[in-house]
Amino acid sequence: MDSRGITVAGIIMIMVVLLIGIAVYPTIYKTVKDTVITENITGAQKTLLELTPLMFVVGLLLAAVAWATKGGK
């Protein structure tokens, strides 16, 4: 453990969160894609729905960056 307080348990925790997020991503992407194709969604609703997978990935990345900069505290 160094002065920032990073522990093995913290590293394992963020790896598990990222692994679960990566495993769930294809399901989110497929669901959004199927919804856009099968439903009659247009305009702003379609745009927001298509941005859902991107926002999910951004959230995962922000979680990892926040953990790394805060030192896992």
QUIMO-V454929 format. One record per pair of residues at least 6 apart in sequence whose ideal C-beta (glycine too) atoms are under 6 Angstrom apart, sorted by the first residue. I is the first residue (numbers start at 1). J is the second residue. Records with the same first field share a line. If there is no record, write none. Layout:
I: J  J
This chain:
1: 7
4: 71
5: 71  73
6: 71  72
10: 72
14: 67
21: 60
28: 53  56
29: 53
32: 49  52  53
